[in-house]
Amino acid sequence: MLNLRFGLTVVLALMIAPALVGCGSKPTRIDPTGDRKLTTMEADYDEIVEWSAQLTDRMLAAGYLDHQEYQPHPVRMVVSDIENKTDIANFPYEMMIGRIRASLLNSGKVRYVATYGRDGTDTMPDATQDLPNDPKFENPQWLDQKFSVARLSLRTQILYRSARAGRDSQNTYEVRMFVVDNANGEVVWEAFSDPIGKRATRPVFGS
């Protein structure tokens, strides 16, 4: 009788196990910056948005864009190198740089050049300039104009430091940005984002 009960228990466990493994909740839409967001040991979405706002505010508050040499507005800017020095293989820098570009463009003080650079480039200006050589297209006068050259360039470094003590580990991330005057190579603005630290403790058993 005992063996029969044991056998039934084993069979029942084997039947239930796959169901438990496959059990889960359906995806639900959440506010990616709200209380239900996931927090990881990497730089999360809400923190990237936070960095974007910080660095844009600091760039505009610095006042260098209002210097006489960058008048009249808008002054032309291009995105230079974006250096990822973190442990995140595919850091979504477009989320941060794109927001900064949009905010500066909407300020009326900056206009970005899209024919060269490391972000937000577009091949259509080159392709459009070649259209007069195609007999299917007209040759409007404005195609005789040259592309704009950026007076300023924006360079970005995404930085990272890890630390470990016993079962505790910490990752710290920050962003460094600086703007260079392409006419003379001088840095006219530089700032860091506020650092973001992530800490976790490994369990006593496992990992």
C-alpha positions as a Python dict, from the first residue, in 0.01 Angstrom:
ca = {
    (1, 'M'): (0, 0, 0),
    (2, 'L'): (286, 230, 88),
    (3, 'N'): (461, 157, -242),
    (4, 'L'): (136, 228, -430),
    (5, 'R'): (95, 565, -258),
    (6, 'F'): (458, 650, -326),
    (7, 'G'): (416, 556, -690),
    (8, 'L'): (104, 768, -725),
    (9, 'T'): (285, 1062, -563),
    (10, 'V'): (573, 1034, -809),
    (11, 'V'): (338, 1013, -1107),
    (12, 'L'): (140, 1314, -985),
    (13, 'A'): (460, 1513, -934),
    (14, 'L'): (577, 1430, -1285),
    (15, 'M'): (243, 1543, -1427),
    (16, 'I'): (241, 1871, -1235),
    (17, 'A'): (606, 1964, -1293),
    (18, 'P'): (573, 2063, -1664),
    (19, 'A'): (271, 2275, -1581),
    (20, 'L'): (466, 2456, -1312),
    (21, 'V'): (760, 2511, -1544),
    (22, 'G'): (534, 2659, -1809),
    (23, 'C'): (345, 2873, -1560),
    (24, 'G'): (388, 3250, -1587),
    (25, 'S'): (209, 3579, -1627),
    (26, 'K'): (103, 3742, -1951),
    (27, 'P'): (298, 4050, -2058),
    (28, 'T'): (141, 4372, -1932),
    (29, 'R'): (210, 4728, -2031),
    (30, 'I'): (374, 4937, -1758),
    (31, 'D'): (526, 5280, -1711),
    (32, 'P'): (898, 5216, -1779),
    (33, 'T'): (985, 5483, -1525),
    (34, 'G'): (722, 5385, -1268),
    (35, 'D'): (723, 5167, -958),
    (36, 'R'): (670, 4841, -1150),
    (37, 'K'): (978, 4876, -1367),
    (38, 'L'): (1259, 4622, -1343),
    (39, 'T'): (1583, 4734, -1183),
    (40, 'T'): (1897, 4561, -1305),
    (41, 'M'): (2265, 4591, -1237),
    (42, 'E'): (2302, 4781, -1567),
    (43, 'A'): (2188, 5130, -1669),
    (44, 'D'): (1811, 5104, -1704),
    (45, 'Y'): (1573, 5298, -1929),
    (46, 'D'): (1460, 5551, -1669),
    (47, 'E'): (1821, 5626, -1578),
    (48, 'I'): (1914, 5688, -1943),
    (49, 'V'): (1622, 5932, -1969),
    (50, 'E'): (1740, 6097, -1645),
    (51, 'W'): (2093, 6140, -1783),
    (52, 'S'): (1955, 6294, -2102),
    (53, 'A'): (1763, 6560, -1910),
    (54, 'Q'): (2056, 6633, -1677),
    (55, 'L'): (2313, 6681, -1951),
    (56, 'T'): (2082, 6887, -2172),
    (57, 'D'): (1999, 7119, -1882),
    (58, 'R'): (2367, 7158, -1792),
    (59, 'M'): (2465, 7227, -2151),
    (60, 'L'): (2202, 7498, -2194),
    (61, 'A'): (2264, 7649, -1850),
    (62, 'A'): (2640, 7679, -1912),
    (63, 'G'): (2578, 7971, -2150),
    (64, 'Y'): (2855, 7892, -2398),
    (65, 'L'): (2603, 7866, -2682),
    (66, 'D'): (2524, 8234, -2630),
    (67, 'H'): (2884, 8346, -2687),
    (68, 'Q'): (2932, 8587, -2973),
    (69, 'E'): (3127, 8342, -3188),
    (70, 'Y'): (2826, 8107, -3195),
    (71, 'Q'): (2578, 8375, -3297),
    (72, 'P'): (2344, 8405, -3471),
    (73, 'H'): (2156, 8097, -3362),
    (74, 'P'): (2130, 7819, -3448),
    (75, 'V'): (2495, 7714, -3442),
    (76, 'R'): (2571, 7393, -3630),
    (77, 'M'): (2677, 7086, -3430),
    (78, 'V'): (2773, 6728, -3517),
    (79, 'V'): (2787, 6418, -3300),
    (80, 'S'): (3144, 6297, -3267),
    (81, 'D'): (3264, 5969, -3116),
    (82, 'I'): (3047, 5784, -2864),
    (83, 'E'): (3276, 5568, -2654),
    (84, 'N'): (3116, 5285, -2454),
    (85, 'K'): (3354, 5192, -2172),
    (86, 'T'): (3098, 4992, -1975),
    (87, 'D'): (3023, 4622, -1933),
    (88, 'I'): (2704, 4668, -2139),
    (89, 'A'): (2779, 4524, -2482),
    (90, 'N'): (2507, 4711, -2673),
    (91, 'F'): (2448, 5024, -2469),
    (92, 'P'): (2145, 5200, -2625),
    (93, 'Y'): (2319, 5536, -2660),
    (94, 'E'): (2066, 5648, -2922),
    (95, 'M'): (1807, 5680, -2645),
    (96, 'M'): (2027, 5933, -2467),
    (97, 'I'): (2194, 6116, -2757),
    (98, 'G'): (1867, 6138, -2950),
    (99, 'R'): (1689, 6307, -2660),
    (100, 'I'): (1974, 6554, -2614),
    (101, 'R'): (1976, 6636, -2986),
    (102, 'A'): (1599, 6688, -2990),
    (103, 'S'): (1607, 6916, -2684),
    (104, 'L'): (1890, 7129, -2820),
    (105, 'L'): (1723, 7153, -3161),
    (106, 'N'): (1395, 7259, -2999),
    (107, 'S'): (1580, 7525, -2798),
    (108, 'G'): (1652, 7705, -3124),
    (109, 'K'): (2022, 7735, -3036),
    (110, 'V'): (2157, 7430, -3218),
    (111, 'R'): (2105, 7268, -3555),
    (112, 'Y'): (2263, 6930, -3625),
    (113, 'V'): (2451, 6838, -3941),
    (114, 'A'): (2339, 6495, -4064),
    (115, 'T'): (2582, 6437, -4349),
    (116, 'Y'): (2862, 6313, -4122),
    (117, 'G'): (2919, 6216, -3762),
    (118, 'R'): (2838, 5919, -3538),
    (119, 'D'): (2465, 5957, -3472),
    (120, 'G'): (2157, 6070, -3660),
    (121, 'T'): (2324, 6069, -4002),
    (122, 'D'): (2123, 6052, -4323),
    (123, 'T'): (2237, 5934, -4667),
    (124, 'M'): (1962, 6128, -4850),
    (125, 'P'): (2157, 6456, -4887),
    (126, 'D'): (2431, 6271, -5077),
    (127, 'A'): (2179, 6079, -5282),
    (128, 'T'): (1984, 6396, -5359),
    (129, 'Q'): (2294, 6577, -5480),
    (130, 'D'): (2346, 6299, -5734),
    (131, 'L'): (1994, 6332, -5878),
    (132, 'P'): (2086, 6593, -6145),
    (133, 'N'): (2296, 6323, -6311),
    (134, 'D'): (1982, 6114, -6354),
    (135, 'P'): (1772, 6228, -6653),
    (136, 'K'): (1451, 6126, -6474),
    (137, 'F'): (1489, 6416, -6228),
    (138, 'E'): (1484, 6793, -6259),
    (139, 'N'): (1784, 7004, -6165),
    (140, 'P'): (1654, 7256, -5909),
    (141, 'Q'): (1880, 7550, -5826),
    (142, 'W'): (1917, 7466, -5458),
    (143, 'L'): (2116, 7154, -5545),
    (144, 'D'): (2405, 7384, -5637),
    (145, 'Q'): (2453, 7461, -5268),
    (146, 'K'): (2719, 7291, -5055),
    (147, 'F'): (2662, 7090, -4741),
    (148, 'S'): (2687, 7266, -4406),
    (149, 'V'): (2996, 7223, -4189),
    (150, 'A'): (2952, 7189, -3812),
    (151, 'R'): (3121, 7452, -3596),
    (152, 'L'): (3081, 7240, -3280),
    (153, 'S'): (3112, 6867, -3212),
    (154, 'L'): (2965, 6671, -2923),
    (155, 'R'): (3172, 6383, -2787),
    (156, 'T'): (3044, 6128, -2535),
    (157, 'Q'): (3201, 5870, -2304),
    (158, 'I'): (2985, 5623, -2108),
    (159, 'L'): (3191, 5523, -1806),
    (160, 'Y'): (3173, 5233, -1562),
    (161, 'R'): (3335, 5109, -1243),
    (162, 'S'): (3271, 4779, -1066),
    (163, 'A'): (3351, 4682, -709),
    (164, 'R'): (3308, 4368, -502),
    (165, 'A'): (3336, 4299, -130),
    (166, 'G'): (3245, 3952, -11),
    (167, 'R'): (2898, 3868, -143),
    (168, 'D'): (2822, 4232, -226),
    (169, 'S'): (2884, 4378, -571),
    (170, 'Q'): (2834, 4730, -704),
    (171, 'N'): (2829, 4883, -1052),
    (172, 'T'): (2859, 5259, -1094),
    (173, 'Y'): (2782, 5432, -1425),
    (174, 'E'): (2816, 5792, -1541),
    (175, 'V'): (2832, 5984, -1867),
    (176, 'R'): (3097, 6236, -1963),
    (177, 'M'): (3025, 6481, -2245),
    (178, 'F'): (3225, 6763, -2394),
    (179, 'V'): (3180, 7004, -2683),
    (180, 'V'): (3472, 7103, -2906),
    (181, 'D'): (3497, 7409, -3130),
    (182, 'N'): (3597, 7259, -3466),
    (183, 'A'): (3748, 7588, -3577),
    (184, 'N'): (4026, 7580, -3315),
    (185, 'G'): (4002, 7242, -3142),
    (186, 'E'): (3925, 7391, -2801),
    (187, 'V'): (3685, 7239, -2550),
    (188, 'V'): (3411, 7495, -2480),
    (189, 'W'): (3196, 7286, -2245),
    (190, 'E'): (3237, 6969, -2040),
    (191, 'A'): (3023, 6797, -1779),
    (192, 'F'): (2945, 6466, -1610),
    (193, 'S'): (2605, 6319, -1537),
    (194, 'D'): (2520, 6229, -1180),
    (195, 'P'): (2657, 5880, -1112),
    (196, 'I'): (2415, 5590, -1083),
    (197, 'G'): (2514, 5306, -850),
    (198, 'K'): (2368, 4954, -849),
    (199, 'R'): (2429, 4713, -560),
    (200, 'A'): (2334, 4349, -514),
    (201, 'T'): (2411, 4070, -269),
    (202, 'R'): (2464, 3712, -383),
    (203, 'P'): (2282, 3440, -191),
    (204, 'V'): (2477, 3230, 56),
    (205, 'F'): (2416, 2916, -150),
    (206, 'G'): (2445, 2902, -528),
    (207, 'S'): (2606, 3146, -769),
}
